[in-house]
Amino acid sequence: MYLQKPCLISKIISIGNSKDVRLPKSFVSDWEDDQELIIEKHNDTIIIIPKKNNRENWVEQIMACEGPKKEEEYFPNEFDEKEWTW
């Protein structure tokens, strides 16, 4: 068995119909108590990754976008180009 540092040996705990593993606070100190996690299983390895907030910096991202375009820029058609007059 290959262990990377820092490492911890723990046991699986049964709670109702679930199985839990306790993690020391030092492993998850920068995670919130209600942090969503992505859990992957690859053969005999379980990987736990904190799910990133999809809305992180969303205001800055929206502000960096171009302003709304005119509808005709999205959907030009033959009628608009040849027959329509303003």
URJO-V131197 format. One record per backbone hydrogen bond with DSSP energy under -1.0 kcal/mol. CO is the residue of the C=O (numbers start at 0). NH is the residue of the N-H. If there is no record, write none. Layout:
<<CO	NH> <CO	NH>>
This chain:
<<12	19> <14	17> <17	14> <19	12> <23	26> <27	30> <31	34> <35	50> <37	48> <39	46> <41	44> <44	41> <46	39> <48	37> <52	55> <54	57> <56	60> <57	61> <58	62> <59	63> <61	64> <69	72> <70	74> <76	80> <77	81> <78	82> <78	83>>
